[in-house]
Amino acid sequence: MNQLTAVPIKWYHRLGPGLITACVVIGPGSITTSTQVGATHGFALTWVVLVAVVFMMTFMQLGARLGAVATQSPAELLRSRFGRPLAVLIGIGTFFISASFQFGNNLGVDAAVKELSRDLLSAETRESLLPWFDYSVVAFNALAIAFLLAFKNLYRALERLMMCFVGLMLISFALNLVFALANQTPVAEPVADAAPASLLDFSLLGLVGTTFVITAAFYQAYLVQQKGWTRDDVALGMRDARIGSILMALITLMIMCTAAAVLRGQSLLNYTEVSSQLAPLFGVWGRPLFCIGLFAAAYSSFLVNSMIGGFILADGLGLGSRPDQPATRALTIAVLVIGMGVALFVIQAGFDPVPAVVAAQAVTVIAAPLTAWALIWLTNNKSIMGADTNSTATNVVAWLGFGLLLVMAGYTAFAKVIPKVTYWISSAA
């Protein structure tokens, strides 16, 4: 009698949601911030990355477990227990946060294209094509929209694409680090890594904020449900979240260590300055490698970040949470168009993005802690999770992360949003 033999599951089939989340976290903002921190503080703040990743891993695991165990989407669960306003508020807040991140992703793609053109094109050709480069973000947004509309199984296509982008980032930034260590200038006397950073140091909070992205952790539940994992796959979801978090830490630390090794003491304000500083140090391959990694980070974040805003808002409004529903794709496209529009204003017309950034920061003050609280509450509810509620240790770390988000929200409100709004009001009067 013939017996059926089980087909072994390949290792990469056991990954997915965590990998996708790692891609959205490692975006242009994360790259710029980690480079700035490495150049300013050397190796002194590597511990901040590890702490932020621990919090991110914890909340990703909450999202993964919720997605696997619950039979409803997160916003449906919130609507059924707290009413529609809470789900709508989280959806709107996430939408604005994603739109503000999307603005940065567009600028990252624009910078990567322009910097790569320096190495791939002659000066004359580049000069003649330069006006068209300003519209490169339009082409990339069009590609992103085409990707969203082209695939019936959007999750599977996204998962495979993100695997390629993670591989590109790992190779690009690892080679940059190898170049950095090979070109590190020896010093006669030990140099202090950096002056101590206060808990409210802007670079420290920026590093935490670009690594501990609570909306991406919340979206982990949606990705797990799109993957098709159920209660029987909770262990897979936990492992996947841990692997995704480790990848985040690895890539961020490689970027920081590269800057700490060769860019120490330099003030780096944007992607162009970073790549320009790498060019003379690493030779002909330095800038292209960095730009390839930047492009992979920007474009992977492009797709997933827009989906976070679109899907969670659609779910909050009760319009659906699956990729095959029109509202989720339409609102995802809306995030893409808003981010592209603001970026084009900045690139073409010198538009001041500060009001948009301040508005996004104001929304973040409310939305980030609220989203974290909702995820903790949902995963502690026995009527939803049954025997899979959070352990005591998980709750301790999760509430510490919630406290950190409250501190960051307070800092953003009182140090950035309120002073700027007060200045505008006084100027108008």
C-alpha positions, -999 to +999 in steps of 0.1 A: +000+000+000+013+034-009+017+058+019+015+095+015+047+112+025+046+147+039+061+173+017+087+192+037+080+229+041+108+251+030+122+274+056+112+306+039+076+294+037+076+297+075+085+334+073+065+363+060+047+388+082+077+396+104+099+400+073+074+424+058+072+445+090+110+446+090+109+461+056+085+489+065+105+498+097+139+500+078+130+530+057+147+562+047+140+578+081+155+549+099+186+550+077+191+587+081+186+587+118+208+557+125+236+573+103+233+606+121+234+589+155+264+568+145+283+598+132+275+619+162+277+594+191+299+567+176+291+532+191+277+547+223+240+544+215+239+509+200+221+498+232+192+521+222+186+500+190+185+468+211+161+483+236+138+496+208+139+463+190+129+444+222+098+466+225+091+463+188+095+425+189+071+423+219+044+443+202+050+424+169+044+392+188+012+406+203+000+414+168+010+380+154-008+361+182-039+383+179-040+377+141-036+340+145-061+335+173-088+360+165-115+352+140-122+389+134-099+418+123-085+440+151-108+470+142-139+447+142-129+435+176-126+471+188-159+481+173-178+452+189-164+460+224-159+498+225-180+511+196-171+526+162-154+559+174-123+542+188-118+520+157-122+551+135-099+572+156-071+546+154-077+542+117-075+580+110-044+583+132-027+555+114-036+569+080-020+603+088+011+586+103+015+565+072+010+595+049+037+614+068+061+585+065+053+582+029+065+617+023+099+607+036+099+575+015+093+596-016+122+618-008+143+587-001+136+573-036+142+607-052+176+610-034+186+575-043+178+580-080+197+613-082+227+599-064+229+568-085+227+589-116+260+605-106+278+571-110+258+556-139+255+586-163+280+610-178+278+646-165+263+658-198+236+631-199+228+636-162+225+674-167+201+670-196+179+645-177+180+662-143+147+680-147+130+646-153+146+631-122+124+653-101+094+633-114+110+599-106+087+596-076+057+597-100+070+567-118+077+548-086+042+556-072+027+544-105+046+511-101+034+508-065-002+513-076+002+489-105+016+463-080-014+468-057-039+463-085-021+436-106-020+407-082-051+387-071-031+372-042-015+405-030-001+391+002+019+363-016+033+387-042+042+412-014+059+386+007+082+374-022+090+410-031+100+419+005+123+389+006+142+403-023+144+437-008+156+424+026+183+405+007+193+437-011+195+457+021+215+430+039+240+427+011+243+465+005+247+476+041+269+446+050+293+455+022+292+491+032+302+481+067+331+459+054+343+489+034+340+511+065+360+488+087+387+484+060+389+522+056+387+531+093+415+555+102+435+544+131+440+569+160+469+573+182+448+577+214+415+563+223+386+585+213+355+586+235+325+573+216+304+602+224+291+626+251+264+610+271+229+615+256+200+626+278+168+606+278+151+633+258+180+638+233+164+643+199+186+618+181+179+592+208+141+597+205+144+597+167+163+564+168+136+548+190+108+563+170+120+550+137+126+515+151+097+511+175+069+517+151+037+507+168+014+510+138+035+484+120+033+461+150-005+465+150-006+457+113+012+425+120-022+410+130-035+418+095-005+403+078-008+371+098-045+368+088-036+374+052-009+347+055-037+323+066-021+314+099-045+302+127-043+293+163-023+262+153+003+285+139+009+307+169+044+293+174+053+301+138+040+336+143+062+341+173+093+328+156+086+349+125+082+381+146+115+374+164+133+368+131+119+400+116+130+419+147+165+405+145+168+416+109+157+451+119+184+452+146+210+438+123+205+462+094+202+493+118+233+483+136+253+478+104+243+513+093+251+529+127+285+511+128+294+522+093+288+558+103+306+554+136+336+539+119+342+564+091+318+594+095+325+603+131+321+639+140+304+649+107+270+666+106+248+647+081+214+662+074+201+640+045+207+611+022+227+631-003+253+642+023+257+606+036+263+592+001+286+620-008+307+614+023+309+577+015+321+582-021+357+593-014+361+567+014+348+536-004+358+544-039+337+538-070+314+512-053+306+530-020+279+554-031+261+529-055+260+503-028+245+527-003+220+540-028+209+505-037+203+498+000+185+531+003+163+524-027+154+489-014+145+504+020+125+533+005+106+512-020+098+483+004+086+508+030+067+526+001+044+496-004+039+483+031+036+517+048+009+527+024-009+494+031-008+500+069-025+533+066-050+522+040-060+488+055-063+500+091-084+530+081-107+509+059-111+484+087-118+512+112-145+526+090-160+491+086-152+489+049-132+457+051-097+445+059-088+421+032-066+429+002-094+419-023-118+445-010-120+478-030-118+501+001-085+487+013-068+492-020-084+526-026-073+540+007-038+525+002-036+544-031-048+575-012-018+572+011+005+569-019-009+599-037-008+622-006+028+613+002+038+618-035+019+651-037+037+666-006+071+653-018+066+669-053+057+702-037+089+701-017+110+690-047+095+713-074+080+743-057+101+746-025+069+740-005+074+742+032+064+707+046+065+719+082+027+723+086+021+688+073+048+674+095+035+692+126-001+679+118+012+644+115+032+648+148+000+660+165-019+629+153+010+607+165+008+621+200-027+606+203-026+576+179+006+559+189-002+553+226-038+546+218-028+519+193-004+504+218-031+503+245-056+487+221-031+459+212-023+452+248-060+452+258-070+429+229-043+404+236-052+402+273-089+397+267-098+360+274-130+362+253-108+369+223-076+350+230-088+322+252-057+304+267-034+325+245-035+357+265-003+375+274+021+361+300+031+383+329+066+389+315+051+399+281+027+423+298+055+439+318+076+446+287+045+458+268+034+483+294+070+496+296+068+501+259+035+519+263+051+541+289+079+549+265+054+559+238+037+582+263+070+599+271+077+603+234+042+616+228+046+641+256+079+653+243+065+656+208+035+676+220+054+700+244+087+704+226+076+703+190+039+707+182+028+732+208+058+756+203+053+756+166+015+762+168+021+790+193+046+806+170+022+805+141-006+820+162+016+848+175+029+855+139-007+857+126-017+881+153 
